[in-house]
Amino acid sequence: MTQDVNFCWDQAQLHQDRADATDLPNVRAVALAAALSWRKEAEIAQRVADRRDRRSAVPAPLY
């Protein structure tokens, strides 16, 4: 299942904020890794959405 782009960016920001707010190095490391993963997922979701929009904009050929 493909995640929504906005959901992915929200999750990335949530984990980035968590990393910024903690003094614990292990919590920071995990939160930063999660934020990076969600950013990558957001980029993938954006490419999928763009591709879907391009495909729906192209009219079907008439035979």
All heavy atoms as TSV, in Angstrom:
chain	resi	resn	atom	element	x	y	z
A	1	MET	N	N	0.846	-1.181	0.000
A	1	MET	CA	C	0.000	0.000	0.000
A	1	MET	C	C	0.889	1.241	0.000
A	1	MET	O	O	1.797	1.363	0.808
A	1	MET	CB	C	-0.891	-0.009	1.230
A	1	MET	CG	C	-1.812	1.156	1.301
A	1	MET	SD	S	-2.898	0.959	2.720
A	1	MET	CE	C	-2.996	2.635	3.221
A	2	THR	N	N	0.590	2.157	-0.890
A	2	THR	CA	C	1.349	3.400	-0.987
A	2	THR	C	C	0.820	4.402	0.026
A	2	THR	O	O	-0.389	4.605	0.131
A	2	THR	CB	C	1.239	3.982	-2.402
A	2	THR	OG1	O	1.651	2.999	-3.333
A	2	THR	CG2	C	2.091	5.209	-2.545
A	3	GLN	N	N	1.723	5.031	0.726
A	3	GLN	CA	C	1.334	6.036	1.707
A	3	GLN	C	C	1.029	7.360	1.011
A	3	GLN	O	O	1.591	7.675	-0.025
A	3	GLN	CB	C	2.465	6.254	2.717
A	3	GLN	CG	C	2.849	5.043	3.504
A	3	GLN	CD	C	1.765	4.597	4.454
A	3	GLN	OE1	O	0.899	5.353	4.836
A	3	GLN	NE2	N	1.814	3.344	4.841
A	4	ASP	N	N	0.172	8.159	1.614
A	4	ASP	CA	C	-0.117	9.499	1.132
A	4	ASP	C	C	1.121	10.378	1.364
A	4	ASP	O	O	1.800	10.260	2.384
A	4	ASP	CB	C	-1.324	10.046	1.894
A	4	ASP	CG	C	-1.652	11.452	1.493
A	4	ASP	OD1	O	-2.063	11.647	0.334
A	4	ASP	OD2	O	-1.487	12.354	2.341
A	5	VAL	N	N	1.398	11.261	0.421
A	5	VAL	CA	C	2.581	12.121	0.499
A	5	VAL	C	C	2.560	12.970	1.770
A	5	VAL	O	O	3.563	13.061	2.492
A	5	VAL	CB	C	2.672	13.025	-0.749
A	5	VAL	CG1	C	3.827	13.992	-0.638
A	5	VAL	CG2	C	2.780	12.189	-2.003
A	6	ASN	N	N	1.423	13.591	2.045
A	6	ASN	CA	C	1.333	14.467	3.222
A	6	ASN	C	C	1.532	13.688	4.521
A	6	ASN	O	O	2.169	14.188	5.460
A	6	ASN	CB	C	0.000	15.195	3.240
A	6	ASN	CG	C	-0.117	16.174	2.092
A	6	ASN	OD1	O	0.856	16.790	1.683
A	6	ASN	ND2	N	-1.312	16.286	1.545
A	7	PHE	N	N	0.991	12.490	4.581
A	7	PHE	CA	C	1.177	11.647	5.760
A	7	PHE	C	C	2.662	11.372	5.983
A	7	PHE	O	O	3.160	11.453	7.106
A	7	PHE	CB	C	0.396	10.344	5.607
A	7	PHE	CG	C	0.628	9.374	6.727
A	7	PHE	CD1	C	-0.003	9.547	7.949
A	7	PHE	CD2	C	1.482	8.298	6.570
A	7	PHE	CE1	C	0.219	8.657	8.995
A	7	PHE	CE2	C	1.711	7.407	7.606
A	7	PHE	CZ	C	1.074	7.583	8.825
A	8	CYS	N	N	3.367	11.053	4.903
A	8	CYS	CA	C	4.799	10.739	5.014
A	8	CYS	C	C	5.601	11.947	5.510
A	8	CYS	O	O	6.457	11.818	6.371
A	8	CYS	CB	C	5.352	10.260	3.673
A	8	CYS	SG	S	4.667	8.691	3.126
A	9	TRP	N	N	5.295	13.130	4.935
A	9	TRP	CA	C	6.009	14.334	5.382
A	9	TRP	C	C	5.687	14.656	6.838
A	9	TRP	O	O	6.569	15.090	7.596
A	9	TRP	CB	C	5.673	15.521	4.486
A	9	TRP	CG	C	6.361	15.475	3.158
A	9	TRP	CD1	C	5.764	15.448	1.941
A	9	TRP	CD2	C	7.775	15.440	2.895
A	9	TRP	NE1	N	6.714	15.389	0.948
A	9	TRP	CE2	C	7.959	15.391	1.500
A	9	TRP	CE3	C	8.907	15.446	3.708
A	9	TRP	CZ2	C	9.214	15.350	0.906
A	9	TRP	CZ3	C	10.152	15.397	3.112
A	9	TRP	CH2	C	10.307	15.353	1.733
A	10	ASP	N	N	4.437	14.451	7.241
A	10	ASP	CA	C	4.063	14.686	8.640
A	10	ASP	C	C	4.827	13.753	9.572
A	10	ASP	O	O	5.304	14.170	10.641
A	10	ASP	CB	C	2.558	14.500	8.843
A	10	ASP	CG	C	1.736	15.595	8.197
A	10	ASP	OD1	O	2.304	16.652	7.832
A	10	ASP	OD2	O	0.507	15.388	8.044
A	11	GLN	N	N	4.940	12.484	9.181
A	11	GLN	CA	C	5.677	11.523	10.001
A	11	GLN	C	C	7.162	11.892	10.076
A	11	GLN	O	O	7.782	11.790	11.142
A	11	GLN	CB	C	5.514	10.106	9.437
A	11	GLN	CG	C	4.137	9.538	9.641
A	11	GLN	CD	C	3.811	9.360	11.107
A	11	GLN	OE1	O	4.568	8.763	11.856
A	11	GLN	NE2	N	2.678	9.900	11.526
A	12	ALA	N	N	7.721	12.315	8.946
A	12	ALA	CA	C	9.130	12.724	8.938
A	12	ALA	C	C	9.349	13.891	9.897
A	12	ALA	O	O	10.320	13.902	10.668
A	12	ALA	CB	C	9.566	13.104	7.526
A	13	GLN	N	N	8.439	14.864	9.855
A	13	GLN	CA	C	8.572	16.024	10.742
A	13	GLN	C	C	8.396	15.631	12.202
A	13	GLN	O	O	9.106	16.129	13.079
A	13	GLN	CB	C	7.560	17.104	10.358
A	13	GLN	CG	C	7.782	18.406	11.084
A	13	GLN	CD	C	9.152	18.986	10.813
A	13	GLN	OE1	O	9.542	19.127	9.661
A	13	GLN	NE2	N	9.887	19.312	11.858
A	14	LEU	N	N	7.466	14.733	12.477
A	14	LEU	CA	C	7.246	14.261	13.850
A	14	LEU	C	C	8.524	13.640	14.419
A	14	LEU	O	O	8.936	13.957	15.539
A	14	LEU	CB	C	6.111	13.234	13.872
A	14	LEU	CG	C	5.897	12.550	15.215
A	14	LEU	CD1	C	4.783	13.251	15.968
A	14	LEU	CD2	C	5.559	11.096	15.008
A	15	HIS	N	N	9.162	12.786	13.635
A	15	HIS	CA	C	10.379	12.131	14.113
A	15	HIS	C	C	11.548	13.110	14.198
A	15	HIS	O	O	12.385	13.000	15.105
A	15	HIS	CB	C	10.723	10.937	13.220
A	15	HIS	CG	C	9.781	9.796	13.414
A	15	HIS	ND1	N	9.769	9.009	14.538
A	15	HIS	CD2	C	8.786	9.319	12.630
A	15	HIS	CE1	C	8.824	8.092	14.442
A	15	HIS	NE2	N	8.206	8.267	13.281
A	16	GLN	N	N	11.608	14.078	13.277
A	16	GLN	CA	C	12.654	15.094	13.356
A	16	GLN	C	C	12.489	15.932	14.618
A	16	GLN	O	O	13.463	16.212	15.319
A	16	GLN	CB	C	12.611	16.002	12.125
A	16	GLN	CG	C	13.727	17.019	12.090
A	16	GLN	CD	C	15.091	16.376	11.962
A	16	GLN	OE1	O	15.306	15.554	11.086
A	16	GLN	NE2	N	16.006	16.728	12.831
A	17	ASP	N	N	11.252	16.303	14.920
A	17	ASP	CA	C	10.981	17.073	16.145
A	17	ASP	C	C	11.349	16.267	17.382
A	17	ASP	O	O	11.901	16.810	18.351
A	17	ASP	CB	C	9.508	17.468	16.211
A	17	ASP	CG	C	9.127	18.485	15.150
A	17	ASP	OD1	O	10.028	19.102	14.542
A	17	ASP	OD2	O	7.904	18.648	14.914
A	18	ARG	N	N	11.047	14.981	17.361
A	18	ARG	CA	C	11.390	14.108	18.487
A	18	ARG	C	C	12.914	14.053	18.668
A	18	ARG	O	O	13.419	14.108	19.788
A	18	ARG	CB	C	10.825	12.716	18.249
A	18	ARG	CG	C	10.978	11.796	19.432
A	18	ARG	CD	C	10.242	10.504	19.211
A	18	ARG	NE	N	8.795	10.766	19.230
A	18	ARG	CZ	C	7.893	10.019	18.625
A	18	ARG	NH1	N	8.247	8.952	17.947
A	18	ARG	NH2	N	6.614	10.320	18.699
A	19	ALA	N	N	13.631	13.961	17.563
A	19	ALA	CA	C	15.099	13.922	17.641
A	19	ALA	C	C	15.650	15.240	18.175
A	19	ALA	O	O	16.597	15.244	18.974
A	19	ALA	CB	C	15.686	13.626	16.262
A	20	ASP	N	N	15.065	16.340	17.734
A	20	ASP	CA	C	15.530	17.658	18.181
A	20	ASP	C	C	15.233	17.912	19.658
A	20	ASP	O	O	15.949	18.677	20.310
A	20	ASP	CB	C	14.875	18.758	17.338
A	20	ASP	CG	C	15.323	18.719	15.884
A	20	ASP	OD1	O	16.362	18.092	15.586
A	20	ASP	OD2	O	14.605	19.312	15.045
A	21	ALA	N	N	14.190	17.278	20.177
A	21	ALA	CA	C	13.740	17.556	21.539
A	21	ALA	C	C	14.410	16.698	22.607
A	21	ALA	O	O	14.260	16.987	23.794
A	21	ALA	CB	C	12.230	17.379	21.629
A	22	THR	N	N	15.157	15.685	22.211
A	22	THR	CA	C	15.698	14.766	23.218
A	22	THR	C	C	17.182	15.019	23.477
A	22	THR	O	O	17.903	15.529	22.622
A	22	THR	CB	C	15.487	13.302	22.790
A	22	THR	OG1	O	15.876	12.460	23.879
A	22	THR	CG2	C	16.300	12.950	21.574
A	23	ASP	N	N	17.600	14.653	24.680
A	23	ASP	CA	C	19.012	14.707	25.036
A	23	ASP	C	C	19.640	13.317	25.006
A	23	ASP	O	O	20.855	13.193	25.173
A	23	ASP	CB	C	19.175	15.284	26.450
A	23	ASP	CG	C	18.761	16.740	26.524
A	23	ASP	OD1	O	18.907	17.453	25.507
A	23	ASP	OD2	O	18.275	17.166	27.595
A	24	LEU	N	N	18.821	12.313	24.786
A	24	LEU	CA	C	19.315	10.938	24.797
A	24	LEU	C	C	19.835	10.558	23.412
A	24	LEU	O	O	19.088	10.599	22.427
A	24	LEU	CB	C	18.203	9.983	25.211
A	24	LEU	CG	C	17.590	10.246	26.592
A	24	LEU	CD1	C	16.380	9.363	26.798
A	24	LEU	CD2	C	18.631	10.021	27.672
A	25	PRO	N	N	21.105	10.185	23.312
A	25	PRO	CA	C	21.682	9.899	21.992
A	25	PRO	C	C	21.033	8.724	21.270
A	25	PRO	O	O	20.893	8.751	20.049
A	25	PRO	CB	C	23.158	9.615	22.273
A	25	PRO	CG	C	23.350	9.684	23.731
A	25	PRO	CD	C	22.081	10.104	24.379
A	26	ASN	N	N	20.623	7.700	22.020
A	26	ASN	CA	C	20.003	6.555	21.355
A	26	ASN	C	C	18.626	6.903	20.801
A	26	ASN	O	O	18.266	6.483	19.704
A	26	ASN	CB	C	19.930	5.346	22.295
A	26	ASN	CG	C	19.162	5.636	23.570
A	26	ASN	OD1	O	19.115	6.775	24.032
A	26	ASN	ND2	N	18.571	4.613	24.155
A	27	VAL	N	N	17.861	7.696	21.536
A	27	VAL	CA	C	16.551	8.132	21.061
A	27	VAL	C	C	16.724	9.033	19.838
A	27	VAL	O	O	15.994	8.910	18.854
A	27	VAL	CB	C	15.770	8.865	22.176
A	27	VAL	CG1	C	14.469	9.469	21.646
A	27	VAL	CG2	C	15.494	7.917	23.332
A	28	ARG	N	N	17.721	9.917	19.888
A	28	ARG	CA	C	17.988	10.810	18.763
A	28	ARG	C	C	18.349	10.007	17.511
A	28	ARG	O	O	17.847	10.294	16.412
A	28	ARG	CB	C	19.107	11.785	19.091
A	28	ARG	CG	C	19.369	12.788	17.959
A	28	ARG	CD	C	20.440	13.805	18.304
A	28	ARG	NE	N	20.018	14.637	19.408
A	28	ARG	CZ	C	20.601	14.659	20.602
A	28	ARG	NH1	N	21.636	13.897	20.858
A	28	ARG	NH2	N	20.151	15.450	21.547
A	29	ALA	N	N	19.200	9.006	17.661
A	29	ALA	CA	C	19.640	8.206	16.516
A	29	ALA	C	C	18.464	7.473	15.871
A	29	ALA	O	O	18.322	7.453	14.634
A	29	ALA	CB	C	20.712	7.212	16.955
A	30	VAL	N	N	17.608	6.890	16.688
A	30	VAL	CA	C	16.453	6.164	16.150
A	30	VAL	C	C	15.479	7.130	15.479
A	30	VAL	O	O	14.969	6.858	14.385
A	30	VAL	CB	C	15.753	5.355	17.270
A	30	VAL	CG1	C	14.430	4.790	16.796
A	30	VAL	CG2	C	16.671	4.246	17.761
A	31	ALA	N	N	15.229	8.267	16.100
A	31	ALA	CA	C	14.294	9.246	15.532
A	31	ALA	C	C	14.830	9.819	14.225
A	31	ALA	O	O	14.060	10.027	13.276
A	31	ALA	CB	C	14.027	10.362	16.540
A	32	LEU	N	N	16.125	10.083	14.148
A	32	LEU	CA	C	16.703	10.593	12.903
A	32	LEU	C	C	16.637	9.553	11.792
A	32	LEU	O	O	16.360	9.889	10.631
A	32	LEU	CB	C	18.144	11.045	13.124
A	32	LEU	CG	C	18.312	12.336	13.927
A	32	LEU	CD1	C	19.786	12.596	14.215
A	32	LEU	CD2	C	17.684	13.514	13.198
A	33	ALA	N	N	16.876	8.301	12.138
A	33	ALA	CA	C	16.763	7.235	11.138
A	33	ALA	C	C	15.324	7.109	10.644
A	33	ALA	O	O	15.083	6.935	9.441
A	33	ALA	CB	C	17.244	5.908	11.729
A	34	ALA	N	N	14.370	7.219	11.559
A	34	ALA	CA	C	12.958	7.149	11.172
A	34	ALA	C	C	12.577	8.344	10.290
A	34	ALA	O	O	11.875	8.183	9.292
A	34	ALA	CB	C	12.076	7.100	12.419
A	35	ALA	N	N	13.063	9.527	10.643
A	35	ALA	CA	C	12.767	10.719	9.840
A	35	ALA	C	C	13.322	10.563	8.430
A	35	ALA	O	O	12.647	10.891	7.446
A	35	ALA	CB	C	13.342	11.967	10.510
A	36	LEU	N	N	14.524	10.056	8.306
A	36	LEU	CA	C	15.124	9.844	6.990
A	36	LEU	C	C	14.306	8.838	6.182
A	36	LEU	O	O	14.044	9.048	4.994
A	36	LEU	CB	C	16.566	9.360	7.140
A	36	LEU	CG	C	17.298	9.057	5.845
A	36	LEU	CD1	C	17.408	10.294	4.973
A	36	LEU	CD2	C	18.679	8.494	6.153
A	37	SER	N	N	13.887	7.774	6.821
A	37	SER	CA	C	13.081	6.767	6.133
A	37	SER	C	C	11.755	7.350	5.655
A	37	SER	O	O	11.312	7.067	4.537
A	37	SER	CB	C	12.818	5.577	7.052
A	37	SER	OG	O	14.020	4.916	7.351
A	38	TRP	N	N	11.115	8.154	6.482
A	38	TRP	CA	C	9.846	8.761	6.084
A	38	TRP	C	C	10.049	9.770	4.963
A	38	TRP	O	O	9.184	9.910	4.084
A	38	TRP	CB	C	9.150	9.411	7.270
A	38	TRP	CG	C	8.385	8.407	8.085
A	38	TRP	CD1	C	8.690	7.969	9.341
A	38	TRP	CD2	C	7.207	7.701	7.691
A	38	TRP	NE1	N	7.767	7.030	9.742
A	38	TRP	CE2	C	6.842	6.856	8.749
A	38	TRP	CE3	C	6.423	7.702	6.551
A	38	TRP	CZ2	C	5.732	6.030	8.690
A	38	TRP	CZ3	C	5.317	6.881	6.490
A	38	TRP	CH2	C	4.982	6.051	7.552
A	39	ARG	N	N	11.182	10.486	4.959
A	39	ARG	CA	C	11.461	11.403	3.841
A	39	ARG	C	C	11.612	10.638	2.535
A	39	ARG	O	O	11.091	11.060	1.501
A	39	ARG	CB	C	12.731	12.208	4.113
A	39	ARG	CG	C	12.518	13.322	5.092
A	39	ARG	CD	C	13.753	14.211	5.199
A	39	ARG	NE	N	13.763	14.848	6.477
A	39	ARG	CZ	C	14.549	14.529	7.502
A	39	ARG	NH1	N	15.468	13.604	7.374
A	39	ARG	NH2	N	14.442	15.151	8.643
A	40	LYS	N	N	12.324	9.518	2.591
A	40	LYS	CA	C	12.470	8.691	1.385
A	40	LYS	C	C	11.120	8.162	0.925
A	40	LYS	O	O	10.819	8.143	-0.267
A	40	LYS	CB	C	13.428	7.531	1.656
A	40	LYS	CG	C	14.864	7.959	1.797
A	40	LYS	CD	C	15.750	6.766	2.082
A	40	LYS	CE	C	17.198	7.174	2.264
A	40	LYS	NZ	N	18.055	6.020	2.578
A	41	GLU	N	N	10.299	7.742	1.862
A	41	GLU	CA	C	8.969	7.245	1.532
A	41	GLU	C	C	8.115	8.359	0.918
A	41	GLU	O	O	7.355	8.119	-0.027
A	41	GLU	CB	C	8.286	6.692	2.784
A	41	GLU	CG	C	6.981	5.996	2.530
A	41	GLU	CD	C	7.124	4.676	1.781
A	41	GLU	OE1	O	8.203	4.071	1.813
A	41	GLU	OE2	O	6.125	4.263	1.158
A	42	ALA	N	N	8.260	9.580	1.423
A	42	ALA	CA	C	7.515	10.715	0.870
A	42	ALA	C	C	7.936	10.990	-0.569
A	42	ALA	O	O	7.093	11.290	-1.427
A	42	ALA	CB	C	7.734	11.959	1.729
A	43	GLU	N	N	9.226	10.896	-0.850
A	43	GLU	CA	C	9.712	11.109	-2.215
A	43	GLU	C	C	9.170	10.039	-3.157
A	43	GLU	O	O	8.764	10.336	-4.285
A	43	GLU	CB	C	11.231	11.132	-2.235
A	43	GLU	CG	C	11.808	12.350	-1.536
A	43	GLU	CD	C	13.301	12.239	-1.281
A	43	GLU	OE1	O	13.909	11.220	-1.665
A	43	GLU	OE2	O	13.856	13.188	-0.700
A	44	ILE	N	N	9.132	8.801	-2.694
A	44	ILE	CA	C	8.575	7.714	-3.507
A	44	ILE	C	C	7.089	7.954	-3.731
A	44	ILE	O	O	6.586	7.813	-4.853
A	44	ILE	CB	C	8.821	6.351	-2.826
A	44	ILE	CG1	C	10.312	6.025	-2.822
A	44	ILE	CG2	C	8.009	5.244	-3.502
A	44	ILE	CD1	C	10.684	4.862	-1.924
A	45	ALA	N	N	6.371	8.312	-2.681
A	45	ALA	CA	C	4.932	8.557	-2.798
A	45	ALA	C	C	4.659	9.715	-3.750
A	45	ALA	O	O	3.685	9.675	-4.522
A	45	ALA	CB	C	4.328	8.843	-1.423
A	46	GLN	N	N	5.518	10.728	-3.749
A	46	GLN	CA	C	5.336	11.856	-4.656
A	46	GLN	C	C	5.534	11.431	-6.104
A	46	GLN	O	O	4.767	11.821	-6.985
A	46	GLN	CB	C	6.311	12.988	-4.311
A	46	GLN	CG	C	6.072	14.241	-5.128
A	46	GLN	CD	C	4.709	14.841	-4.862
A	46	GLN	OE1	O	4.395	15.160	-3.720
A	46	GLN	NE2	N	3.895	14.978	-5.888
A	47	ARG	N	N	6.544	10.601	-6.361
A	47	ARG	CA	C	6.767	10.113	-7.722
A	47	ARG	C	C	5.588	9.272	-8.205
A	47	ARG	O	O	5.157	9.388	-9.353
A	47	ARG	CB	C	8.064	9.307	-7.800
A	47	ARG	CG	C	9.299	10.165	-7.762
A	47	ARG	CD	C	10.530	9.405	-8.208
A	47	ARG	NE	N	10.791	8.182	-7.477
A	47	ARG	CZ	C	11.560	8.078	-6.395
A	47	ARG	NH1	N	12.149	9.139	-5.901
A	47	ARG	NH2	N	11.747	6.914	-5.821
A	48	VAL	N	N	5.054	8.432	-7.326
A	48	VAL	CA	C	3.900	7.605	-7.686
A	48	VAL	C	C	2.693	8.487	-7.989
A	48	VAL	O	O	1.987	8.277	-8.984
A	48	VAL	CB	C	3.575	6.594	-6.560
A	48	VAL	CG1	C	2.237	5.918	-6.778
A	48	VAL	CG2	C	4.692	5.574	-6.438
A	49	ALA	N	N	2.449	9.495	-7.162
A	49	ALA	CA	C	1.310	10.390	-7.377
A	49	ALA	C	C	1.485	11.174	-8.676
A	49	ALA	O	O	0.512	11.346	-9.437
A	49	ALA	CB	C	1.164	11.345	-6.194
A	50	ASP	N	N	2.695	11.637	-8.951
A	50	ASP	CA	C	2.950	12.362	-10.195
A	50	ASP	C	C	2.704	11.468	-11.403
A	50	ASP	O	O	2.105	11.893	-12.394
A	50	ASP	CB	C	4.386	12.893	-10.230
A	50	ASP	CG	C	4.615	14.011	-9.227
A	50	ASP	OD1	O	3.625	14.571	-8.693
A	50	ASP	OD2	O	5.802	14.322	-8.966
A	51	ARG	N	N	3.170	10.232	-11.335
A	51	ARG	CA	C	2.980	9.292	-12.428
A	51	ARG	C	C	1.488	9.010	-12.640
A	51	ARG	O	O	1.000	8.974	-13.764
A	51	ARG	CB	C	3.740	7.994	-12.156
A	51	ARG	CG	C	3.747	7.034	-13.325
A	51	ARG	CD	C	4.551	5.782	-13.068
A	51	ARG	NE	N	5.762	6.002	-12.283
A	51	ARG	CZ	C	6.020	5.415	-11.111
A	51	ARG	NH1	N	5.176	4.544	-10.596
A	51	ARG	NH2	N	7.131	5.667	-10.460
A	52	ARG	N	N	0.765	8.836	-11.540
A	52	ARG	CA	C	-0.673	8.579	-11.627
A	52	ARG	C	C	-1.380	9.782	-12.259
A	52	ARG	O	O	-2.264	9.619	-13.110
A	52	ARG	CB	C	-1.233	8.291	-10.240
A	52	ARG	CG	C	-2.683	7.922	-10.212
A	52	ARG	CD	C	-3.185	7.551	-8.831
A	52	ARG	NE	N	-2.777	8.494	-7.808
A	52	ARG	CZ	C	-1.991	8.195	-6.769
A	52	ARG	NH1	N	-1.536	6.979	-6.602
A	52	ARG	NH2	N	-1.663	9.110	-5.880
A	53	ASP	N	N	-0.981	10.999	-11.891
A	53	ASP	CA	C	-1.597	12.199	-12.462
A	53	ASP	C	C	-1.298	12.312	-13.957
A	53	ASP	O	O	-2.170	12.693	-14.735
A	53	ASP	CB	C	-1.104	13.452	-11.741
A	53	ASP	CG	C	-1.602	13.543	-10.317
A	53	ASP	OD1	O	-2.561	12.809	-9.963
A	53	ASP	OD2	O	-1.023	14.322	-9.536
A	54	ARG	N	N	-0.069	11.999	-14.357
A	54	ARG	CA	C	0.283	12.062	-15.777
A	54	ARG	C	C	-0.516	11.043	-16.578
A	54	ARG	O	O	-0.974	11.332	-17.678
A	54	ARG	CB	C	1.780	11.815	-15.976
A	54	ARG	CG	C	2.631	13.020	-15.685
A	54	ARG	CD	C	4.044	12.839	-16.203
A	54	ARG	NE	N	4.680	11.600	-15.801
A	54	ARG	CZ	C	5.379	11.415	-14.693
A	54	ARG	NH1	N	5.535	12.391	-13.830
A	54	ARG	NH2	N	5.940	10.240	-14.428
A	55	ARG	N	N	-0.669	9.856	-16.033
A	55	ARG	CA	C	-1.416	8.807	-16.749
A	55	ARG	C	C	-2.887	9.166	-16.879
A	55	ARG	O	O	-3.510	8.867	-17.891
A	55	ARG	CB	C	-1.268	7.466	-16.057
A	55	ARG	CG	C	0.084	6.848	-16.279
A	55	ARG	CD	C	0.145	5.474	-15.684
A	55	ARG	NE	N	1.471	4.906	-15.919
A	55	ARG	CZ	C	1.845	3.726	-15.506
A	55	ARG	NH1	N	1.004	2.959	-14.848
A	55	ARG	NH2	N	3.055	3.293	-15.747
A	56	SER	N	N	-3.452	9.780	-15.874
A	56	SER	CA	C	-4.872	10.118	-15.942
A	56	SER	C	C	-5.105	11.322	-16.850
A	56	SER	O	O	-6.212	11.513	-17.347
A	56	SER	CB	C	-5.427	10.398	-14.550
A	56	SER	OG	O	-4.832	11.551	-13.997
A	57	ALA	N	N	-4.069	12.122	-17.116
A	57	ALA	CA	C	-4.204	13.287	-17.979
A	57	ALA	C	C	-4.120	12.927	-19.456
A	57	ALA	O	O	-4.548	13.676	-20.310
A	57	ALA	CB	C	-3.132	14.306	-17.643
A	58	VAL	N	N	-3.559	11.758	-19.775
A	58	VAL	CA	C	-3.399	11.338	-21.160
A	58	VAL	C	C	-4.685	10.627	-21.613
A	58	VAL	O	O	-5.104	9.656	-20.995
A	58	VAL	CB	C	-2.191	10.384	-21.315
A	58	VAL	CG1	C	-2.096	9.862	-22.725
A	58	VAL	CG2	C	-0.913	11.074	-20.883
A	59	PRO	N	N	-5.305	11.128	-22.668
A	59	PRO	CA	C	-6.540	10.468	-23.126
A	59	PRO	C	C	-6.233	9.092	-23.725
A	59	PRO	O	O	-5.166	8.875	-24.280
A	59	PRO	CB	C	-7.091	11.415	-24.178
A	59	PRO	CG	C	-5.926	12.232	-24.616
A	59	PRO	CD	C	-4.972	12.283	-23.460
A	60	ALA	N	N	-7.177	8.217	-23.614
A	60	ALA	CA	C	-7.034	6.866	-24.180
A	60	ALA	C	C	-7.060	6.962	-25.695
A	60	ALA	O	O	-7.780	7.792	-26.263
A	60	ALA	CB	C	-8.157	5.978	-23.679
A	61	PRO	N	N	-6.286	6.134	-26.360
A	61	PRO	CA	C	-6.285	6.177	-27.833
A	61	PRO	C	C	-7.628	5.709	-28.391
A	61	PRO	O	O	-8.284	4.828	-27.830
A	61	PRO	CB	C	-5.156	5.212	-28.218
A	61	PRO	CG	C	-4.980	4.331	-27.043
A	61	PRO	CD	C	-5.374	5.135	-25.834
A	62	LEU	N	N	-8.006	6.302	-29.493
A	62	LEU	CA	C	-9.256	5.919	-30.164
A	62	LEU	C	C	-8.943	4.927	-31.272
A	62	LEU	O	O	-8.124	5.189	-32.139
A	62	LEU	CB	C	-9.933	7.157	-30.751
A	62	LEU	CG	C	-10.317	8.237	-29.748
A	62	LEU	CD1	C	-10.850	9.453	-30.479
A	62	LEU	CD2	C	-11.363	7.705	-28.779
A	63	TYR	N	N	-9.601	3.793	-31.231
A	63	TYR	CA	C	-9.386	2.764	-32.254
A	63	TYR	C	C	-10.626	2.558	-33.051
A	63	TYR	O	O	-11.703	2.634	-32.681
A	63	TYR	CB	C	-8.949	1.439	-31.625
A	63	TYR	CG	C	-7.581	1.506	-31.029
A	63	TYR	CD1	C	-7.403	1.524	-29.655
A	63	TYR	CD2	C	-6.459	1.540	-31.845
A	63	TYR	CE1	C	-6.143	1.579	-29.111
A	63	TYR	CE2	C	-5.185	1.591	-31.299
A	63	TYR	CZ	C	-5.034	1.618	-29.939
A	63	TYR	OH	O	-3.782	1.661	-29.413
